[in-house]
Amino acid sequence: MFFIISKPGLNLNENLSFSRISFLVLFHLFTVSAFILFHLLFPLNLTG
């Protein structure tokens, strides 16, 4: 996957946008895992 994305011929602009996208993906995964851990520690009755 990464060797297809980081093929030669990328200019600086595409490289910066790719790093921004990967940062957003990592941040999203971190917030989702923190949300899941929070609900495991403090379970809420989401079904009503």
JOBELQUI-V763834 format. One record per run of one state. SS is the DSSP state (a for helix, b for strand, c for the rest). FROM is the first residue (numbers start at 1). TO is the last residue. Records with the same first field share a line. If there is no record, write none. Layout:
SS->FROM-TO / FROM-TO
This chain:
c->1-1 / 6-11 / 42-48
a->2-5 / 12-41
